[in-house]
Amino acid sequence: MGRRRRRFDAMDSFVTPRAKLVKQSLCSCLFLWNAIKTCSLVLFFYFFSISLTFYNQKYFHIFKNPLSITMVHLVVKFLLAGCFRGILTCCTGKKRTTLPWSMYVTRVAPPGFASALDIGLSNWGLEFVTISLYTMTKSTCIIFILGFSILFRLERLRCSLVIVIMFIALGLTMFTFDLTQFSTEGFILVLIASFLSGLRWSLAQKVMQKNEIGLGNPLDMMYHIQPWMMLALLPLSAGIEGVHFVTSKHTFGYTDSSVMIWTVGIIMLGAMLGFMLELSEFLLLSFTSGLTLIIAGVIKELCLLLLAVLVNGDKMSGINAIGLVICVIGIILHIIFKAVQVNEPKPLGVEAETLLQNGSGIPESCDEEEEQEETNIFDVIRDR
């Protein structure tokens, strides 16, 4: 009896102070402001993400050249980012960050290559799979993000992470069970893209959140990362689709100028949506965290599945639905485990390097530099 009482007292002493802290934080004006800001960024992300997914699913079936079209989108996004950087320079009078080649190659190239292959393979996979299967497969990204977070020491390996991964893996297995619209080729493409997506956002989080090389601004990050994305995707797009894209009736093999004008307009629309989506992703990542981006992605996936069933007539069995619920439960458990991890130091032993805004590439020297913890919505609650 005494042992049970001691266990109860220990549990009470652990839970009660944290519950009071969370309650006080939820009632604060600062938390409300941060919640409004986060929700606004999430809604901004939702709009362009859902719009671009349905755009890709519709028009890639028409053009049949997803890699080449993605390549055009990357070029347009690079030009737009450069234009907006120039406008910011004119308006503020401050020079934007310019990286030396050594730092440009070692810090920006890895997330750039991963981003290009993630986007390219995702768009390619949409040729073969429905939005429901695409959404389910891309949801495995959370497993890869957790894995890379542990590898890059953004997270510690805990039993809670193992439980979360088991829930999500079971849910995904049930989701694909007896799926009549399953495509092996498309599934493999999207699964590889999901793996690269986990690598992409883990690397991008390290670059942006610590602001080690002066790329905390989403426009600066987009401007510097696009050339690497183009370089990574160019061999695939040219080798696989190059001839077909150039000779297609929708491009240079056109017989009616109106068809060519329509094609250019549709591709430019996709490029604009892609630019705004990438901007919203980097905004959400820089102001919150990779965890918040994952949470937003989960809710977006539910919206996509609902819209796919209502708009496109995609089919989903009872087992598939149960699998999706189990997958979501796993993600919710991860959120809960993150919320109760109070006052635990983050193993982020990275030395900060910040460039001068004149683009000289000379880092500012300092005697001591405190490590900054990863910012997320739960850290905001904890620190207040």
C-alpha positions as a Markdown table, in Angstrom:
| # | Residue | x | y | z |
|---|---|---|---|---|
| 1 | Met | 0.0 | 0.0 | 0.0 |
| 2 | Gly | 2.8 | 2.4 | 0.9 |
| 3 | Arg | 4.6 | 1.6 | -2.3 |
| 4 | Arg | 1.5 | 2.4 | -4.3 |
| 5 | Arg | 1.1 | 5.6 | -2.4 |
| 6 | Arg | 4.6 | 6.6 | -3.2 |
| 7 | Arg | 4.1 | 5.9 | -6.9 |
| 8 | Phe | 1.0 | 8.0 | -6.9 |
| 9 | Asp | 2.8 | 10.9 | -5.1 |
| 10 | Ala | 5.7 | 10.7 | -7.5 |
| 11 | Met | 3.3 | 10.8 | -10.5 |
| 12 | Asp | 1.4 | 13.6 | -9.0 |
| 13 | Ser | 4.5 | 15.6 | -8.3 |
| 14 | Phe | 5.6 | 15.1 | -11.9 |
| 15 | Val | 2.2 | 15.9 | -13.6 |
| 16 | Thr | 0.8 | 18.7 | -11.5 |
| 17 | Pro | 3.5 | 21.3 | -11.9 |
| 18 | Arg | 3.6 | 20.8 | -15.6 |
| 19 | Ala | -0.2 | 20.8 | -16.0 |
| 20 | Lys | -0.3 | 24.2 | -14.1 |
| 21 | Leu | 2.5 | 25.5 | -16.4 |
| 22 | Val | 0.6 | 24.5 | -19.5 |
| 23 | Lys | -2.6 | 26.0 | -18.2 |
| 24 | Gln | -0.9 | 29.3 | -17.4 |
| 25 | Ser | 0.7 | 29.4 | -20.8 |
| 26 | Leu | -2.6 | 28.6 | -22.6 |
| 27 | Cys | -4.2 | 31.6 | -20.9 |
| 28 | Ser | -1.5 | 34.1 | -21.7 |
| 29 | Cys | -1.7 | 36.7 | -24.4 |
| 30 | Leu | 1.7 | 35.8 | -25.8 |
| 31 | Phe | 0.6 | 32.2 | -26.4 |
| 32 | Leu | -2.6 | 33.4 | -28.1 |
| 33 | Trp | -0.5 | 35.7 | -30.4 |
| 34 | Asn | 1.9 | 32.9 | -31.3 |
| 35 | Ala | -1.0 | 30.5 | -31.9 |
| 36 | Ile | -2.7 | 33.0 | -34.2 |
| 37 | Lys | 0.6 | 33.6 | -36.1 |
| 38 | Thr | 1.2 | 29.8 | -36.4 |
| 39 | Cys | -2.4 | 29.1 | -37.6 |
| 40 | Ser | -2.1 | 31.9 | -40.2 |
| 41 | Leu | 1.1 | 30.4 | -41.5 |
| 42 | Val | -0.4 | 26.9 | -41.6 |
| 43 | Leu | -3.5 | 28.1 | -43.5 |
| 44 | Phe | -1.2 | 29.9 | -45.9 |
| 45 | Phe | 0.7 | 26.6 | -46.4 |
| 46 | Tyr | -2.6 | 24.6 | -46.7 |
| 47 | Phe | -4.0 | 26.7 | -49.5 |
| 48 | Phe | -1.0 | 26.4 | -51.9 |
| 49 | Ser | -0.1 | 22.8 | -50.9 |
| 50 | Ile | -3.6 | 21.5 | -51.7 |
| 51 | Ser | -3.9 | 23.6 | -54.8 |
| 52 | Leu | -0.6 | 22.4 | -56.2 |
| 53 | Thr | -1.3 | 18.8 | -55.4 |
| 54 | Phe | -4.5 | 18.8 | -57.4 |
| 55 | Tyr | -2.9 | 20.9 | -60.2 |
| 56 | Asn | -0.1 | 18.3 | -60.5 |
| 57 | Gln | -2.5 | 15.4 | -60.4 |
| 58 | Lys | -4.6 | 16.8 | -63.2 |
| 59 | Tyr | -2.1 | 18.4 | -65.6 |
| 60 | Phe | 0.7 | 15.9 | -65.3 |
| 61 | His | -1.7 | 13.3 | -66.8 |
| 62 | Ile | -2.1 | 15.6 | -69.7 |
| 63 | Phe | 1.5 | 16.7 | -70.4 |
| 64 | Lys | 3.2 | 13.4 | -69.5 |
| 65 | Asn | 6.5 | 15.2 | -68.7 |
| 66 | Pro | 6.5 | 15.8 | -64.9 |
| 67 | Leu | 10.2 | 16.0 | -64.5 |
| 68 | Ser | 10.6 | 18.6 | -67.4 |
| 69 | Ile | 7.7 | 20.7 | -66.1 |
| 70 | Thr | 9.2 | 20.6 | -62.6 |
| 71 | Met | 12.5 | 21.8 | -64.1 |
| 72 | Val | 10.7 | 24.8 | -65.7 |
| 73 | His | 9.1 | 25.5 | -62.3 |
| 74 | Leu | 12.5 | 25.5 | -60.6 |
| 75 | Val | 13.9 | 28.1 | -63.1 |
| 76 | Val | 10.8 | 30.3 | -62.6 |
| 77 | Lys | 11.1 | 30.1 | -58.8 |
| 78 | Phe | 14.8 | 31.0 | -59.0 |
| 79 | Leu | 14.0 | 34.1 | -61.1 |
| 80 | Leu | 11.1 | 35.1 | -58.8 |
| 81 | Ala | 13.3 | 34.7 | -55.7 |
| 82 | Gly | 16.0 | 36.8 | -57.3 |
| 83 | Cys | 13.5 | 39.5 | -58.2 |
| 84 | Phe | 12.1 | 39.7 | -54.7 |
| 85 | Arg | 15.5 | 39.8 | -53.2 |
| 86 | Gly | 16.3 | 42.8 | -55.5 |
| 87 | Ile | 13.1 | 44.5 | -54.4 |
| 88 | Leu | 14.0 | 44.0 | -50.7 |
| 89 | Thr | 17.5 | 45.4 | -51.3 |
| 90 | Cys | 16.1 | 48.5 | -53.0 |
| 91 | Cys | 13.4 | 49.0 | -50.2 |
| 92 | Thr | 15.7 | 48.4 | -47.2 |
| 93 | Gly | 19.0 | 49.5 | -48.6 |
| 94 | Lys | 20.7 | 46.4 | -47.1 |
| 95 | Lys | 22.6 | 43.9 | -49.1 |
| 96 | Arg | 21.4 | 40.3 | -49.1 |
| 97 | Thr | 23.5 | 37.4 | -47.9 |
| 98 | Thr | 25.9 | 36.0 | -50.5 |
| 99 | Leu | 27.7 | 32.7 | -49.6 |
| 100 | Pro | 31.3 | 31.7 | -50.4 |
| 101 | Trp | 31.6 | 28.7 | -52.6 |
| 102 | Ser | 32.9 | 26.4 | -49.8 |
| 103 | Met | 29.9 | 27.1 | -47.6 |
| 104 | Tyr | 27.5 | 27.1 | -50.6 |
| 105 | Val | 28.6 | 23.6 | -51.5 |
| 106 | Thr | 28.7 | 22.0 | -48.1 |
| 107 | Arg | 25.6 | 23.6 | -46.5 |
| 108 | Val | 23.2 | 24.3 | -49.3 |
| 109 | Ala | 23.9 | 21.6 | -51.9 |
| 110 | Pro | 22.7 | 18.6 | -49.7 |
| 111 | Pro | 19.2 | 20.0 | -49.0 |
| 112 | Gly | 19.1 | 21.3 | -52.6 |
| 113 | Phe | 19.7 | 17.9 | -54.1 |
| 114 | Ala | 17.2 | 16.2 | -51.7 |
| 115 | Ser | 14.6 | 18.8 | -52.4 |
| 116 | Ala | 14.9 | 18.5 | -56.2 |
| 117 | Leu | 14.6 | 14.7 | -56.1 |
| 118 | Asp | 11.7 | 14.9 | -53.6 |
| 119 | Ile | 9.7 | 17.2 | -55.8 |
| 120 | Gly | 10.6 | 15.5 | -59.0 |
| 121 | Leu | 9.9 | 12.0 | -57.9 |
| 122 | Ser | 6.7 | 13.1 | -56.1 |
| 123 | Asn | 5.4 | 14.7 | -59.3 |
| 124 | Trp | 6.5 | 11.6 | -61.3 |
| 125 | Gly | 4.7 | 9.3 | -58.9 |
| 126 | Leu | 1.4 | 11.3 | -59.3 |
| 127 | Glu | 1.3 | 9.9 | -62.9 |
| 128 | Phe | 0.6 | 6.4 | -61.5 |
| 129 | Val | -1.2 | 6.8 | -58.2 |
| 130 | Thr | -4.3 | 8.4 | -56.9 |
| 131 | Ile | -4.2 | 11.3 | -54.5 |
| 132 | Ser | -5.3 | 9.0 | -51.6 |
| 133 | Leu | -2.4 | 6.6 | -52.2 |
| 134 | Tyr | 0.0 | 9.5 | -52.8 |
| 135 | Thr | -1.1 | 11.2 | -49.5 |
| 136 | Met | -0.8 | 8.0 | -47.5 |
| 137 | Thr | 2.7 | 7.2 | -48.9 |
| 138 | Lys | 4.0 | 10.7 | -48.3 |
| 139 | Ser | 2.8 | 10.5 | -44.7 |
| 140 | Thr | 5.7 | 8.1 | -44.1 |
| 141 | Cys | 7.9 | 11.2 | -44.2 |
| 142 | Ile | 7.4 | 11.6 | -40.4 |
| 143 | Ile | 9.3 | 8.3 | -39.9 |
| 144 | Phe | 12.2 | 9.5 | -42.0 |
| 145 | Ile | 12.2 | 12.9 | -40.4 |
| 146 | Leu | 12.5 | 11.2 | -36.9 |
| 147 | Gly | 15.3 | 9.0 | -38.2 |
| 148 | Phe | 17.3 | 11.9 | -39.6 |
| 149 | Ser | 16.6 | 14.0 | -36.6 |
| 150 | Ile | 18.2 | 11.3 | -34.5 |
| 151 | Leu | 21.1 | 11.0 | -36.9 |
| 152 | Phe | 21.7 | 14.7 | -37.0 |
| 153 | Arg | 21.2 | 14.9 | -33.2 |
| 154 | Leu | 18.1 | 17.0 | -33.4 |
| 155 | Glu | 16.3 | 14.3 | -31.4 |
| 156 | Arg | 17.4 | 11.7 | -28.9 |
| 157 | Leu | 16.5 | 8.1 | -29.4 |
| 158 | Arg | 13.7 | 7.4 | -26.9 |
| 159 | Cys | 11.2 | 4.6 | -26.3 |
| 160 | Ser | 8.5 | 7.1 | -27.2 |
| 161 | Leu | 9.9 | 7.5 | -30.7 |
| 162 | Val | 9.9 | 3.7 | -31.1 |
| 163 | Ile | 6.2 | 3.5 | -30.1 |
| 164 | Val | 5.4 | 6.3 | -32.5 |
| 165 | Ile | 7.1 | 4.6 | -35.4 |
| 166 | Met | 5.4 | 1.3 | -34.6 |
| 167 | Phe | 2.0 | 3.0 | -34.7 |
| 168 | Ile | 2.7 | 4.8 | -37.9 |
| 169 | Ala | 4.1 | 1.7 | -39.6 |
| 170 | Leu | 1.1 | -0.4 | -38.6 |
| 171 | Gly | -1.3 | 2.2 | -39.8 |
| 172 | Leu | 0.4 | 2.5 | -43.1 |
| 173 | Thr | 0.4 | -1.2 | -43.6 |
| 174 | Met | -3.3 | -1.4 | -43.0 |
| 175 | Phe | -3.9 | 1.6 | -45.2 |
| 176 | Thr | -2.3 | -0.2 | -48.2 |
| 177 | Phe | -3.9 | -3.5 | -47.4 |
| 178 | Asp | -6.2 | -4.7 | -50.3 |
| 179 | Leu | -6.0 | -1.3 | -51.9 |
| 180 | Thr | -7.7 | -1.8 | -55.3 |
| 181 | Gln | -6.1 | 1.4 | -56.7 |
| 182 | Phe | -2.5 | 0.4 | -55.7 |
| 183 | Ser | 0.3 | 1.0 | -58.2 |
| 184 | Thr | 3.7 | -0.6 | -57.4 |
| 185 | Glu | 5.7 | 1.8 | -59.6 |
| 186 | Gly | 4.0 | 4.9 | -58.3 |
| 187 | Phe | 4.2 | 3.7 | -54.7 |
| 188 | Ile | 8.0 | 3.1 | -55.0 |
| 189 | Leu | 8.5 | 6.6 | -56.6 |
| 190 | Val | 6.5 | 8.4 | -53.9 |
| 191 | Leu | 8.1 | 6.4 | -51.1 |
| 192 | Ile | 11.6 | 7.3 | -52.3 |
| 193 | Ala | 10.4 | 10.9 | -52.5 |
| 194 | Ser | 9.1 | 10.6 | -48.9 |
| 195 | Phe | 12.5 | 9.4 | -47.7 |
| 196 | Leu | 14.2 | 12.4 | -49.5 |
| 197 | Ser | 11.6 | 14.7 | -48.0 |
| 198 | Gly | 12.7 | 13.6 | -44.5 |
| 199 | Leu | 16.3 | 14.3 | -45.4 |
| 200 | Arg | 15.3 | 17.6 | -47.0 |
| 201 | Trp | 13.5 | 19.1 | -44.1 |
| 202 | Ser | 16.0 | 17.9 | -41.5 |
| 203 | Leu | 18.8 | 19.6 | -43.4 |
| 204 | Ala | 16.8 | 22.7 | -44.1 |
| 205 | Gln | 15.9 | 23.0 | -40.5 |
| 206 | Lys | 19.6 | 22.9 | -39.5 |
| 207 | Val | 20.4 | 25.7 | -42.0 |
| 208 | Met | 17.5 | 28.0 | -41.3 |
| 209 | Gln | 16.6 | 27.8 | -37.7 |
| 210 | Lys | 20.0 | 28.3 | -36.3 |
| 211 | Asn | 20.7 | 31.0 | -39.0 |
| 212 | Glu | 24.3 | 29.8 | -39.1 |
| 213 | Ile | 25.0 | 31.1 | -42.6 |
| 214 | Gly | 22.6 | 34.0 | -42.9 |
| 215 | Leu | 19.8 | 32.1 | -44.7 |
| 216 | Gly | 17.1 | 32.6 | -42.1 |
| 217 | Asn | 15.0 | 34.6 | -44.5 |
| 218 | Pro | 12.9 | 32.2 | -46.7 |
| 219 | Leu | 13.6 | 34.2 | -49.9 |
| 220 | Asp | 17.4 | 34.0 | -49.3 |
| 221 | Met | 17.1 | 30.3 | -48.7 |
| 222 | Met | 14.9 | 29.8 | -51.9 |
| 223 | Tyr | 17.3 | 31.8 | -54.0 |
| 224 | His | 20.4 | 29.9 | -52.9 |
| 225 | Ile | 18.8 | 26.4 | -53.0 |
| 226 | Gln | 17.1 | 26.5 | -56.5 |
| 227 | Pro | 20.4 | 26.2 | -58.5 |
| 228 | Trp | 21.3 | 23.0 | -56.7 |
| 229 | Met | 17.7 | 21.7 | -57.3 |
| 230 | Met | 18.0 | 22.5 | -61.0 |
| 231 | Leu | 21.4 | 20.8 | -61.2 |
| 232 | Ala | 20.1 | 17.6 | -59.5 |
| 233 | Leu | 17.0 | 17.4 | -61.7 |
| 234 | Leu | 18.5 | 18.3 | -65.0 |
| 235 | Pro | 20.1 | 14.9 | -65.9 |
| 236 | Leu | 16.8 | 13.1 | -65.0 |
| 237 | Ser | 14.5 | 15.4 | -66.9 |
| 238 | Ala | 16.8 | 15.6 | -70.0 |
| 239 | Gly | 17.6 | 11.9 | -70.1 |
| 240 | Ile | 14.2 | 10.5 | -69.5 |
| 241 | Glu | 11.9 | 13.2 | -71.0 |
| 242 | Gly | 14.0 | 15.6 | -72.9 |
| 243 | Val | 13.2 | 14.5 | -76.5 |
| 244 | His | 9.5 | 13.8 | -75.7 |
| 245 | Phe | 9.1 | 17.2 | -74.0 |
| 246 | Val | 10.6 | 19.2 | -76.8 |
| 247 | Thr | 8.7 | 17.4 | -79.6 |
| 248 | Ser | 5.4 | 17.2 | -77.7 |
| 249 | Lys | 2.3 | 18.7 | -79.3 |
| 250 | His | 1.9 | 20.9 | -76.3 |
| 251 | Thr | 5.4 | 22.5 | -76.7 |
| 252 | Phe | 7.5 | 22.9 | -79.8 |
| 253 | Gly | 5.6 | 20.3 | -81.8 |
| 254 | Tyr | 2.5 | 22.4 | -81.6 |
| 255 | Thr | 0.3 | 23.0 | -84.6 |
| 256 | Asp | -1.8 | 25.8 | -83.2 |
| 257 | Ser | -0.4 | 28.8 | -81.4 |
| 258 | Ser | -3.3 | 28.9 | -79.0 |
| 259 | Val | -2.2 | 25.5 | -77.7 |
| 260 | Met | 1.3 | 26.8 | -77.1 |
| 261 | Ile | -0.1 | 29.8 | -75.3 |
| 262 | Trp | -2.3 | 27.6 | -73.2 |
| 263 | Thr | 0.6 | 25.3 | -72.3 |
| 264 | Val | 2.8 | 28.2 | -71.2 |
| 265 | Gly | 0.0 | 29.7 | -69.1 |
| 266 | Ile | -0.7 | 26.4 | -67.4 |
| 267 | Ile | 3.0 | 25.7 | -66.7 |
| 268 | Met | 3.5 | 29.3 | -65.3 |
| 269 | Leu | 0.5 | 28.8 | -63.1 |
| 270 | Gly | 2.1 | 25.7 | -61.6 |
| 271 | Ala | 5.4 | 27.6 | -61.2 |
| 272 | Met | 3.6 | 30.4 | -59.3 |
| 273 | Leu | 1.8 | 27.9 | -57.0 |
| 274 | Gly | 5.2 | 26.1 | -56.5 |
| 275 | Phe | 6.9 | 29.4 | -55.5 |
| 276 | Met | 4.2 | 30.3 | -53.0 |
| 277 | Leu | 4.1 | 26.8 | -51.6 |
| 278 | Glu | 7.9 | 26.7 | -51.0 |
| 279 | Leu | 7.7 | 30.2 | -49.5 |
| 280 | Ser | 5.0 | 29.1 | -47.1 |
| 281 | Glu | 7.0 | 26.0 | -46.2 |
| 282 | Phe | 10.1 | 27.9 | -45.4 |
| 283 | Leu | 8.1 | 30.5 | -43.5 |
| 284 | Leu | 6.5 | 27.9 | -41.4 |
| 285 | Leu | 9.8 | 26.1 | -40.8 |
| 286 | Ser | 11.7 | 29.3 | -39.9 |
| 287 | Phe | 9.1 | 30.7 | -37.5 |
| 288 | Thr | 8.0 | 27.4 | -35.9 |
| 289 | Ser | 9.8 | 24.0 | -36.4 |
| 290 | Gly | 9.9 | 20.8 | -38.4 |
| 291 | Leu | 7.5 | 19.3 | -35.9 |
| 292 | Thr | 4.9 | 22.0 | -36.5 |
| 293 | Leu | 5.4 | 21.5 | -40.2 |
| 294 | Ile | 4.7 | 17.8 | -39.8 |
| 295 | Ile | 1.6 | 18.4 | -37.7 |
| 296 | Ala | 0.3 | 20.8 | -40.4 |
| 297 | Gly | 1.1 | 18.2 | -43.0 |
| 298 | Val | -1.0 | 15.6 | -41.2 |
| 299 | Ile | -4.1 | 17.8 | -41.1 |
| 300 | Lys | -3.5 | 18.7 | -44.7 |
| 301 | Glu | -3.3 | 15.0 | -45.6 |
| 302 | Leu | -6.7 | 14.5 | -44.0 |
| 303 | Cys | -8.1 | 17.4 | -46.0 |
| 304 | Leu | -6.6 | 16.0 | -49.2 |
| 305 | Leu | -8.1 | 12.5 | -48.6 |
| 306 | Leu | -11.5 | 14.0 | -48.0 |
| 307 | Leu | -11.3 | 16.2 | -51.1 |
| 308 | Ala | -10.0 | 13.2 | -53.2 |
| 309 | Val | -13.0 | 11.1 | -52.1 |
| 310 | Leu | -15.5 | 13.9 | -52.7 |
| 311 | Val | -14.0 | 15.4 | -55.8 |
| 312 | Asn | -12.1 | 12.7 | -57.7 |
| 313 | Gly | -14.2 | 9.7 | -56.4 |
| 314 | Asp | -11.2 | 7.9 | -54.9 |
| 315 | Lys | -12.1 | 4.7 | -53.0 |
| 316 | Met | -11.2 | 3.9 | -49.4 |
| 317 | Ser | -12.2 | 0.7 | -47.6 |
| 318 | Gly | -12.9 | 0.3 | -43.9 |
| 319 | Ile | -9.4 | -1.2 | -43.3 |
| 320 | Asn | -7.8 | 1.6 | -45.1 |
| 321 | Ala | -9.7 | 4.1 | -42.9 |
| 322 | Ile | -8.7 | 2.3 | -39.7 |
| 323 | Gly | -5.1 | 2.3 | -40.8 |
| 324 | Leu | -5.2 | 6.0 | -41.4 |
| 325 | Val | -6.7 | 6.5 | -37.9 |
| 326 | Ile | -3.9 | 4.4 | -36.3 |
| 327 | Cys | -1.3 | 6.4 | -38.3 |
| 328 | Val | -2.8 | 9.7 | -37.0 |
| 329 | Ile | -2.9 | 8.3 | -33.4 |
| 330 | Gly | 0.9 | 7.6 | -33.7 |
| 331 | Ile | 1.5 | 11.2 | -34.8 |
| 332 | Ile | -0.7 | 12.5 | -31.9 |
| 333 | Leu | 1.3 | 10.4 | -29.5 |
| 334 | His | 4.5 | 11.9 | -30.8 |
| 335 | Ile | 3.0 | 15.4 | -30.2 |
| 336 | Ile | 2.1 | 14.4 | -26.6 |
| 337 | Phe | 5.5 | 13.0 | -25.9 |
| 338 | Lys | 7.1 | 16.2 | -27.2 |
| 339 | Ala | 4.9 | 18.3 | -25.0 |
| 340 | Val | 5.9 | 16.5 | -21.8 |
| 341 | Gln | 9.6 | 16.6 | -22.5 |
| 342 | Val | 10.3 | 19.6 | -20.2 |
| 343 | Asn | 13.6 | 21.2 | -19.6 |
| 344 | Glu | 15.6 | 18.6 | -21.5 |
| 345 | Pro | 18.7 | 20.0 | -23.2 |
| 346 | Lys | 18.8 | 19.5 | -27.0 |
| 347 | Pro | 22.0 | 17.8 | -28.3 |
| 348 | Leu | 22.7 | 20.4 | -30.9 |
| 349 | Gly | 26.4 | 20.9 | -30.6 |
| 350 | Val | 26.8 | 23.1 | -33.6 |
| 351 | Glu | 29.1 | 26.1 | -33.7 |
| 352 | Ala | 27.3 | 29.1 | -35.0 |
| 353 | Glu | 28.7 | 30.9 | -38.1 |
| 354 | Thr | 27.0 | 34.1 | -39.3 |
| 355 | Leu | 28.0 | 35.8 | -42.5 |
| 356 | Leu | 28.4 | 39.6 | -42.8 |
| 357 | Gln | 25.6 | 41.1 | -44.9 |
| 358 | Asn | 28.2 | 42.5 | -47.4 |
| 359 | Gly | 28.6 | 39.0 | -48.7 |
| 360 | Ser | 32.3 | 38.8 | -47.8 |
| 361 | Gly | 31.9 | 35.4 | -46.2 |
| 362 | Ile | 33.9 | 36.4 | -43.1 |
| 363 | Pro | 32.2 | 35.1 | -40.0 |
| 364 | Glu | 31.9 | 37.4 | -37.0 |
| 365 | Ser | 34.2 | 36.3 | -34.1 |
| 366 | Cys | 32.9 | 35.8 | -30.6 |
| 367 | Asp | 34.3 | 34.4 | -27.4 |
| 368 | Glu | 31.2 | 32.6 | -26.3 |
| 369 | Glu | 28.0 | 31.6 | -28.0 |
| 370 | Glu | 25.0 | 30.0 | -26.4 |
| 371 | Glu | 23.2 | 27.2 | -28.2 |
| 372 | Gln | 19.7 | 28.1 | -29.3 |
| 373 | Glu | 17.1 | 25.5 | -28.8 |
| 374 | Glu | 14.8 | 24.4 | -31.6 |
| 375 | Thr | 11.7 | 26.6 | -31.5 |
| 376 | Asn | 8.3 | 25.0 | -31.7 |
| 377 | Ile | 4.9 | 25.6 | -30.4 |
| 378 | Phe | 5.5 | 23.4 | -27.4 |
| 379 | Asp | 8.7 | 25.1 | -26.5 |
| 380 | Val | 6.7 | 28.4 | -26.5 |
| 381 | Ile | 4.4 | 26.8 | -23.9 |
| 382 | Arg | 7.2 | 25.4 | -21.9 |
| 383 | Asp | 9.3 | 28.6 | -21.7 |
| 384 | Arg | 6.5 | 30.9 | -20.5 |
